[in-house]
Amino acid sequence: MSSTPVAPPVAPPVAPPVAPPDSAVRWIPSRRQGLALAVLAGVLYFLGFAGFEVWPFAFVSQVPFLLALRGRQGWSAFRLGWLTGTVFVGGGFFWIAGMLKTFSGFPLPLCVLLAAILWAAQGLQHGAFAWLVARADARGWPRLLTVPAALAATELAFPVLFPWYTANSLHRLPVLFQTADLGGTILVSMALALGWAALDDVLSRYLADRRGLRGQLRALRYPLAFWAFAIPYGLWRISAIDRDPGAPLRVGIVQQNLGLQEKRTDPNLALERHLEASRALERDGVDLIVWSESALAFRIPEGLENIRTYIPEWDLRTATLFGALRVEEPPGEHRRLFNTAFVTDATGRLRGRYDKVYLLAFGEYLPFGDWFPGLYDLSPNSGRFTRGSTLDALPIPGGHVAPLICYEDILPRFVSRFQREARPTPNILAVILNDAWFGDSAEPWIHDALAKFRAVEHRRDLLRAANSGVSSIIDAAGRETAHSGTFTRETVRGVAHLREGRTVYGVVGDLPAMVALAFSVAAAFRRRRQA
């Protein structure tokens, strides 16, 4: 009996794997290596930031983190970013624990615990950055696009109590951040992130295939191209500001370093000190005198027209911008308290006022406190201020000033809105503030560094009057032309300038960052089409 041979079954054809857009072999760190790189990135981040001032680290700080993120997805990527962010915030803002100890009276361990909660909460921003990058990795998007976009997205949209921007690391190098007048501070942050992504591309290839770097360096051409434009642009813009500075304004800033309770318990002492220093500035021939936030410890009643009728000792004949508390008592309603900036003329007449719009949570109000008034019983040191409703430019000799209060000067979108909506358009910026809450720490210097970018974004000189420092005069290129120390009694004298015109950023605002936000979200959920 014969049988017909049976042919062996034919295996179905197997489709070749589809190569990702970037098919280069990449180095994937182990879990332990990833944790070490994430911590290193956090340390480099705060060392390169304002306060520690090792600015070269700003160009490389997140390269270790991006290497650590290789191969991570989802919650794993988020946790790694959260770790880096918490290390950065804890290292850069370590002084918060001391501040809590000084002003709360709580035991030091409890203050450290409360500070750690804040550090971890603000570190979530970097966790969101990591999640966006990792999601885009999984969907085939190149990091040269997604890393700058994810950083812009989180710096623009992630809510934090104390906003900061990666670009602030460059505050001592004005030539490098003049492009802020084109796309805002976030544009400069994106440029730094582009450099991180390019270095990550080079190193991840090299560590996986050590056949030399020559063929691996192509990604560096993108950040180099940006800086090849940004540096000449910065030199040109600074030169243009020096050639055409605008109308001069001789300014005197009074810094009296009064304790937080001192001016409340003895308001006459605060008044006498400020008047004495201001009289000396008058003898020097200044055009404008600026006092700090709540420098005048008396509460200004509603309807007051001339400061001399309320404070007879006021004999100043120079326009003065000062801070005080303003009280309204509407019939049948609760008394309302405002944190207000006033300006007087040579006769003492109050020429205008601005009620602070952007109140500081927990310091000037408690979230949900209007709905649950009992919260104020739990936090008796928290203020209960009413938010201002208008953006008012105040008249000064030769022009108008945008009178920002406290940390309004570190909020790019708010200052941009002020410049856009106030009428007449302000031709100089000023901020009155009190950083004594933070003690003799790095905070006043960090605050001063962050404010410099508002001057560049709108090409306006910026006057900063702080109760305990840092008081400063910053020109439209972000350069400090004069500044005080901290926790000193002194005056700062100098010449500022009244400037006209609008910048590209003043017109388009954060549109580039919004586009980056939209792209980053899309890349996190939509797979990249293959060519």
Kinemage of the C-alpha trace (Angstrom):
@kinemage 1
@onewidth
@group {chain A} dominant
@subgroup {mainchain}
@vectorlist {calphas} color= white
{ca met a 1} P 0.000 0.000 0.000
{ca ser a 2} L 1.514 3.214 -1.054
{ca ser a 3} L 0.910 6.621 0.420
{ca thr a 4} L 1.249 10.051 -1.029
{ca pro a 5} L 3.896 12.121 0.709
{ca val a 6} L 2.414 14.979 2.701
{ca ala a 7} L 4.115 18.320 2.265
{ca pro a 8} L 5.110 20.029 5.497
{ca pro a 9} L 2.817 22.924 6.460
{ca val a 10} L 3.886 26.281 5.202
{ca ala a 11} L 4.270 28.894 7.940
{ca pro a 12} L 2.272 32.060 7.329
{ca pro a 13} L 4.377 34.997 6.306
{ca val a 14} L 5.546 37.139 9.214
{ca ala a 15} L 5.428 40.872 8.702
{ca pro a 16} L 8.712 42.538 9.513
{ca pro a 17} L 8.600 44.775 12.578
{ca val a 18} L 7.853 48.383 11.871
{ca ala a 19} L 10.777 50.501 12.895
{ca pro a 20} L 9.982 53.486 15.050
{ca pro a 21} L 10.657 56.925 13.594
{ca asp a 22} L 14.003 56.999 15.351
{ca ser a 23} L 15.320 53.479 14.933
{ca ala a 24} L 18.650 54.080 16.642
{ca val a 25} L 19.477 51.757 19.510
{ca arg a 26} L 19.061 53.582 22.808
{ca trp a 27} L 20.597 53.011 26.207
{ca ile a 28} L 18.017 51.992 28.821
{ca pro a 29} L 19.137 52.507 32.428
{ca ser a 30} L 18.392 50.040 35.195
{ca arg a 31} L 15.960 50.984 37.955
{ca arg a 32} L 18.800 51.890 40.307
{ca gln a 33} L 20.593 53.882 37.615
{ca gly a 34} L 17.354 55.696 36.816
{ca leu a 35} L 16.818 56.744 40.429
{ca ala a 36} L 20.412 57.989 40.740
{ca leu a 37} L 20.119 59.978 37.499
{ca ala a 38} L 16.795 61.492 38.598
{ca val a 39} L 18.279 62.683 41.900
{ca leu a 40} L 21.360 64.030 40.097
{ca ala a 41} L 19.103 65.978 37.733
{ca gly a 42} L 17.251 67.542 40.667
{ca val a 43} L 20.529 68.618 42.288
{ca leu a 44} L 21.871 70.111 39.043
{ca tyr a 45} L 18.540 71.872 38.530
{ca phe a 46} L 18.612 73.807 41.815
{ca leu a 47} L 22.358 74.472 41.679
{ca gly a 48} L 21.883 76.064 38.277
{ca phe a 49} L 18.839 78.066 39.372
{ca ala a 50} L 18.659 81.586 40.800
{ca gly a 51} L 19.939 81.499 44.353
{ca phe a 52} L 22.858 79.106 43.859
{ca glu a 53} L 23.801 80.721 40.533
{ca val a 54} L 25.887 77.943 38.940
{ca trp a 55} L 24.260 78.913 35.659
{ca pro a 56} L 26.162 76.546 33.291
{ca phe a 57} L 24.226 73.685 34.904
{ca ala a 58} L 21.050 75.141 33.389
{ca phe a 59} L 22.161 73.906 29.963
{ca val a 60} L 22.608 70.287 31.080
{ca ser a 61} L 20.601 69.839 34.291
{ca gln a 62} L 17.828 67.646 32.887
{ca val a 63} L 19.953 65.512 30.580
{ca pro a 64} L 20.451 62.890 33.339
{ca phe a 65} L 16.700 62.880 33.943
{ca leu a 66} L 15.858 62.383 30.264
{ca leu a 67} L 18.298 59.465 30.164
{ca ala a 68} L 16.622 58.043 33.283
{ca leu a 69} L 13.235 58.349 31.578
{ca arg a 70} L 14.243 56.036 28.720
{ca gly a 71} L 12.042 52.943 28.821
{ca arg a 72} L 9.713 54.321 31.508
{ca gln a 73} L 5.997 54.726 30.974
{ca gly a 74} L 2.930 55.884 32.849
{ca trp a 75} L 3.092 55.990 36.636
{ca ser a 76} L 6.735 54.903 36.626
{ca ala a 77} L 7.710 57.926 34.509
{ca phe a 78} L 5.566 60.250 36.610
{ca arg a 79} L 7.156 59.086 39.870
{ca leu a 80} L 10.629 59.559 38.450
{ca gly a 81} L 9.788 63.120 37.403
{ca trp a 82} L 8.162 63.790 40.760
{ca leu a 83} L 11.376 62.692 42.465
{ca thr a 84} L 13.481 65.074 40.370
{ca gly a 85} L 11.032 67.914 40.916
{ca thr a 86} L 10.899 67.390 44.674
{ca val a 87} L 14.697 67.336 44.922
{ca phe a 88} L 14.849 70.537 42.883
{ca val a 89} L 12.210 72.398 44.914
{ca gly a 90} L 13.510 71.094 48.236
{ca gly a 91} L 17.063 72.126 47.417
{ca gly a 92} L 16.227 75.443 45.799
{ca phe a 93} L 13.587 76.449 48.349
{ca phe a 94} L 15.083 74.857 51.464
{ca trp a 95} L 14.657 78.141 53.355
{ca ile a 96} L 10.880 77.625 53.557
{ca ala a 97} L 11.363 75.407 56.622
{ca gly a 98} L 13.253 78.184 58.406
{ca met a 99} L 10.624 80.720 57.413
{ca leu a 100} L 7.885 78.569 58.935
{ca lys a 101} L 9.916 78.144 62.113
{ca thr a 102} L 10.489 81.897 62.452
{ca phe a 103} L 6.980 83.104 61.785
{ca ser a 104} L 4.700 80.243 62.852
{ca gly a 105} L 6.320 79.335 66.142
{ca phe a 106} L 5.796 75.645 65.373
{ca pro a 107} L 8.475 73.104 66.424
{ca leu a 108} L 11.215 72.647 63.812
{ca pro a 109} L 10.277 69.004 62.951
{ca leu a 110} L 6.717 70.093 62.179
{ca cys a 111} L 7.998 72.993 60.055
{ca val a 112} L 10.220 70.621 58.083
{ca leu a 113} L 7.252 68.308 57.570
{ca leu a 114} L 5.021 71.142 56.331
{ca ala a 115} L 7.802 72.412 54.072
{ca ala a 116} L 8.338 68.913 52.686
{ca ile a 117} L 4.654 68.696 51.807
{ca leu a 118} L 4.975 71.957 49.859
{ca trp a 119} L 8.176 70.777 48.152
{ca ala a 120} L 6.493 67.540 47.099
{ca ala a 121} L 3.377 69.375 45.901
{ca gln a 122} L 5.383 71.735 43.716
{ca gly a 123} L 7.539 68.819 42.539
{ca leu a 124} L 4.418 67.392 40.891
{ca gln a 125} L 5.003 69.850 38.058
{ca his a 126} L 8.063 67.902 36.953
{ca gly a 127} L 6.104 64.684 37.301
{ca ala a 128} L 3.601 66.034 34.785
{ca phe a 129} L 6.494 67.005 32.493
{ca ala a 130} L 7.858 63.443 32.687
{ca trp a 131} L 4.453 61.903 32.003
{ca leu a 132} L 3.952 63.996 28.866
{ca val a 133} L 7.398 63.123 27.505
{ca ala a 134} L 6.992 59.405 28.249
{ca arg a 135} L 3.545 59.279 26.637
{ca ala a 136} L 4.910 60.948 23.514
{ca asp a 137} L 7.872 58.510 23.485
{ca ala a 138} L 5.457 55.589 23.364
{ca arg a 139} L 3.631 57.148 20.435
{ca gly a 140} L 6.717 57.655 18.311
{ca trp a 141} L 7.272 61.402 18.688
{ca pro a 142} L 10.873 62.651 18.699
{ca arg a 143} L 12.101 64.238 21.907
{ca leu a 144} L 13.547 67.206 20.047
{ca leu a 145} L 9.898 68.251 19.685
{ca thr a 146} L 8.265 66.820 22.785
{ca val a 147} L 10.719 67.871 25.509
{ca pro a 148} L 10.540 71.639 24.789
{ca ala a 149} L 6.775 71.387 24.272
{ca ala a 150} L 6.201 69.467 27.520
{ca leu a 151} L 8.289 71.949 29.497
{ca ala a 152} L 6.334 74.861 27.999
{ca ala a 153} L 3.054 73.085 28.758
{ca thr a 154} L 3.838 72.535 32.419
{ca glu a 155} L 5.395 75.959 32.987
{ca leu a 156} L 2.339 77.561 31.402
{ca ala a 157} L -0.506 75.515 32.839
{ca phe a 158} L 0.535 73.615 35.968
{ca pro a 159} L -0.758 75.395 39.112
{ca val a 160} L 1.891 76.184 41.746
{ca leu a 161} L 1.908 78.539 44.732
{ca phe a 162} L 5.271 80.113 43.803
{ca pro a 163} L 5.731 80.152 39.998
{ca trp a 164} L 9.222 79.781 38.577
{ca tyr a 165} L 10.605 79.247 35.078
{ca thr a 166} L 13.649 77.317 33.951
{ca ala a 167} L 14.865 80.388 32.046
{ca asn a 168} L 15.267 82.273 35.337
{ca ser a 169} L 18.569 80.430 35.724
{ca leu a 170} L 20.005 82.832 33.129
{ca his a 171} L 19.081 86.057 34.938
{ca arg a 172} L 22.743 87.103 35.272
{ca leu a 173} L 23.271 86.768 31.500
{ca pro a 174} L 20.900 89.293 29.886
{ca val a 175} L 22.218 88.714 26.376
{ca leu a 176} L 20.832 85.163 26.533
{ca phe a 177} L 17.231 86.034 27.381
{ca gln a 178} L 16.445 89.021 25.172
{ca thr a 179} L 14.235 86.747 23.022
{ca ala a 180} L 11.726 86.938 25.891
{ca asp a 181} L 10.336 90.016 24.110
{ca leu a 182} L 9.337 87.685 21.244
{ca gly a 183} L 7.820 84.689 23.011
{ca gly a 184} L 8.059 85.363 26.718
{ca thr a 185} L 10.201 83.736 29.374
{ca ile a 186} L 8.818 80.314 28.448
{ca leu a 187} L 10.384 80.624 24.982
{ca val a 188} L 13.810 80.836 26.638
{ca ser a 189} L 12.921 77.833 28.821
{ca met a 190} L 12.044 75.909 25.657
{ca ala a 191} L 15.452 76.752 24.181
{ca leu a 192} L 17.164 75.247 27.225
{ca ala a 193} L 14.918 72.180 26.971
{ca leu a 194} L 15.816 71.781 23.296
{ca gly a 195} L 19.463 71.599 24.350
{ca trp a 196} L 18.637 68.942 26.966
{ca ala a 197} L 16.821 66.874 24.339
{ca ala a 198} L 19.712 67.129 21.877
{ca leu a 199} L 22.285 66.063 24.492
{ca asp a 200} L 20.015 63.215 25.571
{ca asp a 201} L 19.809 62.096 21.932
{ca val a 202} L 23.599 62.099 21.608
{ca leu a 203} L 24.354 60.346 24.898
{ca ser a 204} L 21.598 57.721 24.655
{ca arg a 205} L 22.935 56.671 21.251
{ca tyr a 206} L 26.556 56.717 22.386
{ca leu a 207} L 25.959 54.716 25.573
{ca ala a 208} L 24.142 52.045 23.578
{ca asp a 209} L 26.664 51.859 20.735
{ca arg a 210} L 30.111 53.170 21.643
{ca arg a 211} L 31.432 53.506 18.120
{ca gly a 212} L 32.348 57.163 18.451
{ca leu a 213} L 30.456 60.395 18.718
{ca arg a 214} L 31.122 61.898 15.305
{ca gly a 215} L 27.996 60.473 13.717
{ca gln a 216} L 25.878 61.054 16.808
{ca leu a 217} L 26.125 64.849 17.080
{ca arg a 218} L 23.578 65.888 14.465
{ca ala a 219} L 20.879 66.680 17.028
{ca leu a 220} L 23.026 69.455 18.492
{ca arg a 221} L 22.534 71.589 15.394
{ca tyr a 222} L 19.025 72.558 16.530
{ca pro a 223} L 19.864 74.233 19.866
{ca leu a 224} L 23.021 75.679 18.337
{ca ala a 225} L 20.895 77.249 15.595
{ca phe a 226} L 18.648 78.869 18.192
{ca trp a 227} L 21.538 80.369 20.147
{ca ala a 228} L 23.218 81.445 16.887
{ca phe a 229} L 20.140 83.621 16.425
{ca ala a 230} L 19.451 84.519 20.080
{ca ile a 231} L 22.891 85.853 21.000
{ca pro a 232} L 23.259 88.326 18.104
{ca tyr a 233} L 19.615 89.291 18.633
{ca gly a 234} L 20.337 89.934 22.314
{ca leu a 235} L 23.360 92.084 21.533
{ca trp a 236} L 21.349 94.070 19.007
{ca arg a 237} L 18.409 94.646 21.366
{ca ile a 238} L 20.648 95.732 24.247
{ca ser a 239} L 22.515 98.104 21.923
{ca ala a 240} L 19.216 99.584 20.702
{ca ile a 241} L 18.078 100.195 24.296
{ca asp a 242} L 21.338 101.945 25.122
{ca arg a 243} L 21.121 104.135 22.013
{ca asp a 244} L 17.534 105.254 22.630
{ca pro a 245} L 16.850 105.031 26.380
{ca gly a 246} L 13.730 107.220 26.514
{ca ala a 247} L 12.919 110.135 28.826
{ca pro a 248} L 14.960 110.008 32.039
{ca leu a 249} L 13.310 109.760 35.467
{ca arg a 250} L 15.400 110.309 38.592
{ca val a 251} L 14.220 107.768 41.153
{ca gly a 252} L 14.760 107.265 44.877
{ca ile a 253} L 13.680 104.035 46.571
{ca val a 254} L 13.245 103.948 50.357
{ca gln a 255} L 14.057 100.694 52.182
{ca gln a 256} L 13.568 100.906 55.953
{ca asn a 257} L 13.762 97.240 57.045
{ca leu a 258} L 10.930 97.376 59.554
{ca gly a 259} L 9.982 94.170 61.354
{ca leu a 260} L 6.686 92.564 60.464
{ca gln a 261} L 5.135 93.641 63.757
{ca glu a 262} L 7.241 96.745 64.329
{ca lys a 263} L 5.350 99.052 62.000
{ca arg a 264} L 2.032 97.776 63.349
{ca thr a 265} L 2.890 98.376 66.980
{ca asp a 266} L 4.513 101.759 66.289
{ca pro a 267} L 3.144 103.195 63.017
{ca asn a 268} L 4.573 106.629 63.804
{ca leu a 269} L 8.094 105.175 63.818
{ca ala a 270} L 7.555 103.742 60.328
{ca leu a 271} L 6.215 107.083 59.111
{ca glu a 272} L 9.081 109.113 60.585
{ca arg a 273} L 11.734 106.841 59.089
{ca his a 274} L 10.197 106.950 55.615
{ca leu a 275} L 9.732 110.714 55.704
{ca glu a 276} L 13.290 111.288 56.916
{ca ala a 277} L 14.781 109.167 54.130
{ca ser a 278} L 12.478 110.768 51.553
{ca arg a 279} L 13.474 114.300 52.563
{ca ala a 280} L 17.104 113.370 51.922
{ca leu a 281} L 16.124 112.077 48.478
{ca glu a 282} L 14.279 115.317 47.767
{ca arg a 283} L 17.429 117.265 48.520
{ca asp a 284} L 19.163 115.109 45.892
{ca gly a 285} L 16.586 116.239 43.333
{ca val a 286} L 14.765 112.993 42.514
{ca asp a 287} L 11.568 113.095 40.433
{ca leu a 288} L 9.847 110.103 42.037
{ca ile a 289} L 10.099 108.471 45.466
{ca val a 290} L 8.957 104.857 45.956
{ca trp a 291} L 8.128 103.220 49.297
{ca ser a 292} L 7.451 99.541 49.899
{ca glu a 293} L 4.246 97.546 50.331
{ca ser a 294} L 2.264 98.681 53.402
{ca ala a 295} L 5.058 101.116 54.252
{ca leu a 296} L 2.439 103.466 55.641
{ca ala a 297} L 1.040 101.573 58.622
{ca phe a 298} L -2.062 103.790 58.946
{ca arg a 299} L -5.219 102.541 57.253
{ca ile a 300} L -6.333 104.962 54.553
{ca pro a 301} L -10.042 105.746 54.854
{ca glu a 302} L -12.410 105.754 51.915
{ca gly a 303} L -12.741 109.068 50.119
{ca leu a 304} L -9.461 110.635 51.304
{ca glu a 305} L -8.297 113.212 48.747
{ca asn a 306} L -5.090 114.629 50.254
{ca ile a 307} L -2.666 112.712 52.431
{ca arg a 308} L -1.775 115.858 54.408
{ca thr a 309} L -5.270 116.169 55.828
{ca tyr a 310} L -4.868 112.677 57.318
{ca ile a 311} L -1.147 112.801 58.121
{ca pro a 312} L -0.126 116.416 58.861
{ca glu a 313} L 3.566 115.464 59.101
{ca trp a 314} L 3.569 114.700 55.353
{ca asp a 315} L 5.610 117.572 53.939
{ca leu a 316} L 7.022 115.902 50.821
{ca arg a 317} L 6.951 117.958 47.636
{ca thr a 318} L 7.959 115.070 45.359
{ca ala a 319} L 5.607 112.551 43.756
{ca thr a 320} L 5.573 109.481 45.971
{ca leu a 321} L 4.368 105.944 45.252
{ca phe a 322} L 3.667 104.050 48.459
{ca gly a 323} L 1.774 101.087 49.837
{ca ala a 324} L -0.880 101.135 52.558
{ca leu a 325} L -4.029 99.324 53.618
{ca arg a 326} L -7.267 100.843 52.382
{ca val a 327} L -10.608 100.408 54.149
{ca glu a 328} L -14.130 100.464 52.733
{ca glu a 329} L -17.212 100.191 54.932
{ca pro a 330} L -20.242 99.869 52.629
{ca pro a 331} L -23.580 100.401 54.420
{ca gly a 332} L -25.054 97.109 55.511
{ca glu a 333} L -21.992 95.124 54.431
{ca his a 334} L -18.864 93.811 56.104
{ca arg a 335} L -15.848 96.068 56.169
{ca arg a 336} L -13.530 95.439 53.229
{ca leu a 337} L -9.740 95.672 53.420
{ca phe a 338} L -7.512 96.219 50.371
{ca asn a 339} L -3.751 96.005 49.828
{ca thr a 340} L -3.305 99.239 47.894
{ca ala a 341} L -0.705 101.335 46.089
{ca phe a 342} L -1.217 105.119 46.131
{ca val a 343} L 0.595 107.954 44.391
{ca thr a 344} L 0.735 111.576 45.578
{ca asp a 345} L 1.751 114.749 43.788
{ca ala a 346} L 3.766 117.740 45.049
{ca thr a 347} L 0.784 119.039 47.046
{ca gly a 348} L 0.054 115.729 48.764
{ca arg a 349} L -3.047 115.096 46.672
{ca leu a 350} L -3.781 111.421 46.029
{ca arg a 351} L -3.594 111.188 42.247
{ca gly a 352} L -4.671 107.574 42.000
{ca arg a 353} L -4.705 104.158 43.584
{ca tyr a 354} L -4.437 100.506 42.611
{ca asp a 355} L -5.945 97.709 44.725
{ca lys a 356} L -3.973 94.487 44.475
{ca val a 357} L -5.719 92.073 42.134
{ca tyr a 358} L -3.644 88.895 42.423
{ca leu a 359} L -3.801 88.015 46.113
{ca leu a 360} L -1.413 85.475 47.648
{ca ala a 361} L -3.216 82.332 48.808
{ca phe a 362} L -2.850 81.606 52.541
{ca gly a 363} L -1.035 84.911 53.085
{ca glu a 364} L -3.675 87.444 52.000
{ca tyr a 365} L -6.691 85.167 51.870
{ca leu a 366} L -7.676 81.565 52.540
{ca pro a 367} L -9.049 79.538 49.629
{ca phe a 368} L -12.791 78.938 50.252
{ca gly a 369} L -12.598 81.292 53.252
{ca asp a 370} L -15.602 83.299 52.012
{ca trp a 371} L -17.673 80.128 51.942
{ca phe a 372} L -16.337 78.745 55.207
{ca pro a 373} L -15.393 81.706 57.462
{ca gly a 374} L -14.400 79.323 60.239
{ca leu a 375} L -11.194 78.604 58.323
{ca tyr a 376} L -9.857 81.981 59.451
{ca asp a 377} L -10.232 80.877 63.071
{ca leu a 378} L -7.897 77.984 62.289
{ca ser a 379} L -5.329 80.294 60.667
{ca pro a 380} L -5.472 83.623 62.530
{ca asn a 381} L -2.287 84.981 60.878
{ca ser a 382} L -3.740 84.724 57.382
{ca gly a 383} L -4.957 87.989 55.874
{ca arg a 384} L -8.516 88.574 54.768
{ca phe a 385} L -8.127 91.029 51.929
{ca thr a 386} L -10.566 91.877 49.164
{ca arg a 387} L -9.380 91.451 45.607
{ca gly a 388} L -9.088 94.569 43.462
{ca ser a 389} L -11.280 94.762 40.383
{ca thr a 390} L -9.436 97.080 37.960
{ca leu a 391} L -5.956 97.460 36.492
{ca asp a 392} L -5.084 101.098 37.019
{ca ala a 393} L -1.972 102.874 35.757
{ca leu a 394} L -1.008 105.715 38.087
{ca pro a 395} L 0.264 109.155 36.977
{ca ile a 396} L 3.879 110.060 37.749
{ca pro a 397} L 6.074 112.908 36.443
{ca gly a 398} L 6.276 112.513 32.663
{ca gly a 399} L 4.236 109.334 32.340
{ca his a 400} L 2.300 106.509 33.973
{ca val a 401} L 3.402 103.539 36.067
{ca ala a 402} L 2.012 100.023 36.416
{ca pro a 403} L 2.075 99.720 40.252
{ca leu a 404} L 2.402 95.980 40.879
{ca ile a 405} L 2.210 94.707 44.449
{ca cys a 406} L 4.225 91.852 45.983
{ca tyr a 407} L 4.551 88.773 43.831
{ca glu a 408} L 2.494 90.136 40.947
{ca asp a 409} L 5.852 90.951 39.340
{ca ile a 410} L 6.696 87.260 38.830
{ca leu a 411} L 3.462 86.480 36.944
{ca pro a 412} L 4.092 86.976 33.197
{ca arg a 413} L 0.478 86.676 32.068
{ca phe a 414} L -0.759 89.071 34.729
{ca val a 415} L 1.831 91.742 33.909
{ca ser a 416} L 1.107 91.287 30.209
{ca arg a 417} L -2.586 91.790 30.899
{ca phe a 418} L -1.790 94.914 32.955
{ca gln a 419} L 0.254 96.401 30.111
{ca arg a 420} L -2.453 95.540 27.608
{ca glu a 421} L -5.531 96.735 29.540
{ca ala a 422} L -4.375 99.684 31.661
{ca arg a 423} L -5.093 103.136 30.273
{ca pro a 424} L -3.030 105.106 29.602
{ca thr a 425} L -0.532 102.404 28.715
{ca pro a 426} L 2.163 102.319 31.443
{ca asn a 427} L 5.612 103.379 30.284
{ca ile a 428} L 7.391 102.082 33.387
{ca leu a 429} L 6.801 99.195 35.799
{ca ala a 430} L 7.100 99.331 39.582
{ca val a 431} L 6.532 96.777 42.311
{ca ile a 432} L 6.160 97.493 46.015
{ca leu a 433} L 6.730 94.447 48.197
{ca asn a 434} L 7.688 93.009 51.560
{ca asp a 435} L 9.805 89.841 51.574
{ca ala a 436} L 10.601 90.044 55.302
{ca trp a 437} L 8.353 87.022 55.794
{ca phe a 438} L 11.071 84.832 54.313
{ca gly a 439} L 13.852 85.941 56.634
{ca asp a 440} L 17.496 86.403 55.682
{ca ser a 441} L 17.378 83.707 53.014
{ca ala a 442} L 17.866 83.381 49.265
{ca glu a 443} L 14.199 84.202 48.606
{ca pro a 444} L 14.558 88.008 48.184
{ca trp a 445} L 17.344 87.493 45.649
{ca ile a 446} L 15.350 84.829 43.793
{ca his a 447} L 12.332 87.131 43.704
{ca asp a 448} L 14.486 89.912 42.262
{ca ala a 449} L 15.917 87.538 39.642
{ca leu a 450} L 12.481 86.377 38.484
{ca ala a 451} L 11.252 89.962 38.108
{ca lys a 452} L 13.987 90.893 35.613
{ca phe a 453} L 12.204 89.000 32.855
{ca arg a 454} L 9.120 91.269 33.031
{ca ala a 455} L 11.338 94.195 32.043
{ca val a 456} L 12.540 92.387 28.911
{ca glu a 457} L 9.122 90.999 27.950
{ca his a 458} L 7.672 94.513 27.722
{ca arg a 459} L 10.815 96.663 27.276
{ca arg a 460} L 9.993 98.688 30.361
{ca asp a 461} L 12.291 99.714 33.189
{ca leu a 462} L 11.259 98.173 36.513
{ca leu a 463} L 11.490 99.767 39.975
{ca arg a 464} L 11.394 97.425 42.979
{ca ala a 465} L 10.845 98.825 46.489
{ca ala a 466} L 11.115 96.173 49.197
{ca asn a 467} L 10.752 96.744 52.928
{ca ser a 468} L 13.786 94.598 53.748
{ca gly a 469} L 15.333 94.194 50.279
{ca val a 470} L 16.145 93.475 47.551
{ca ser a 471} L 15.224 96.949 46.241
{ca ser a 472} L 16.484 97.611 42.739
{ca ile a 473} L 16.287 99.522 39.462
{ca ile a 474} L 16.204 97.225 36.429
{ca asp a 475} L 16.446 98.536 32.896
{ca ala a 476} L 14.516 97.351 29.840
{ca ala a 477} L 17.264 94.846 28.997
{ca gly a 478} L 16.917 93.095 32.372
{ca arg a 479} L 20.114 94.626 33.790
{ca glu a 480} L 20.216 95.871 37.374
{ca thr a 481} L 21.563 99.410 37.366
{ca ala a 482} L 21.283 99.767 41.168
{ca his a 483} L 20.254 97.548 44.045
{ca ser a 484} L 20.247 97.374 47.829
{ca gly a 485} L 21.299 94.658 50.225
{ca thr a 486} L 18.905 92.695 52.400
{ca phe a 487} L 17.817 93.539 55.936
{ca thr a 488} L 19.418 96.969 55.763
{ca arg a 489} L 18.137 100.539 56.075
{ca glu a 490} L 19.184 102.342 52.923
{ca thr a 491} L 17.995 104.213 49.875
{ca val a 492} L 18.566 103.298 46.249
{ca arg a 493} L 19.103 106.166 43.806
{ca gly a 494} L 19.326 105.984 40.068
{ca val a 495} L 17.953 107.028 36.703
{ca ala a 496} L 15.200 104.997 35.082
{ca his a 497} L 13.594 105.762 31.737
{ca leu a 498} L 10.047 106.160 30.469
{ca arg a 499} L 9.608 104.079 27.340
{ca glu a 500} L 7.000 103.700 24.616
{ca gly a 501} L 6.022 100.985 22.180
{ca arg a 502} L 4.967 97.356 22.428
{ca thr a 503} L 6.883 94.137 22.001
{ca val a 504} L 5.892 91.043 20.042
{ca tyr a 505} L 5.254 89.315 23.347
{ca gly a 506} L 3.111 92.241 24.447
{ca val a 507} L 0.898 91.629 21.401
{ca val a 508} L 0.766 87.817 21.156
{ca gly a 509} L 1.324 87.007 24.834
{ca asp a 510} L 1.868 83.329 25.567
{ca leu a 511} L 0.537 82.145 22.210
{ca pro a 512} L 3.764 80.175 21.413
{ca ala a 513} L 3.528 78.416 24.779
{ca met a 514} L -0.167 77.689 24.189
{ca val a 515} L 0.656 76.105 20.840
{ca ala a 516} L 3.303 73.998 22.592
{ca leu a 517} L 0.735 72.990 25.216
{ca ala a 518} L -1.736 71.891 22.548
{ca phe a 519} L 0.943 69.913 20.709
{ca ser a 520} L 2.190 68.278 23.916
{ca val a 521} L -1.290 67.086 24.863
{ca ala a 522} L -1.923 65.826 21.322
{ca ala a 523} L 1.407 63.957 21.246
{ca ala a 524} L 0.524 62.277 24.544
{ca phe a 525} L -2.605 60.689 23.037
{ca arg a 526} L -2.075 60.447 19.298
{ca arg a 527} L 0.409 58.172 17.589
{ca arg a 528} L 2.736 59.795 15.110
{ca arg a 529} L 2.037 58.865 11.504
{ca gln a 530} L 4.847 57.038 9.797
{ca ala a 531} L 6.162 58.372 6.519
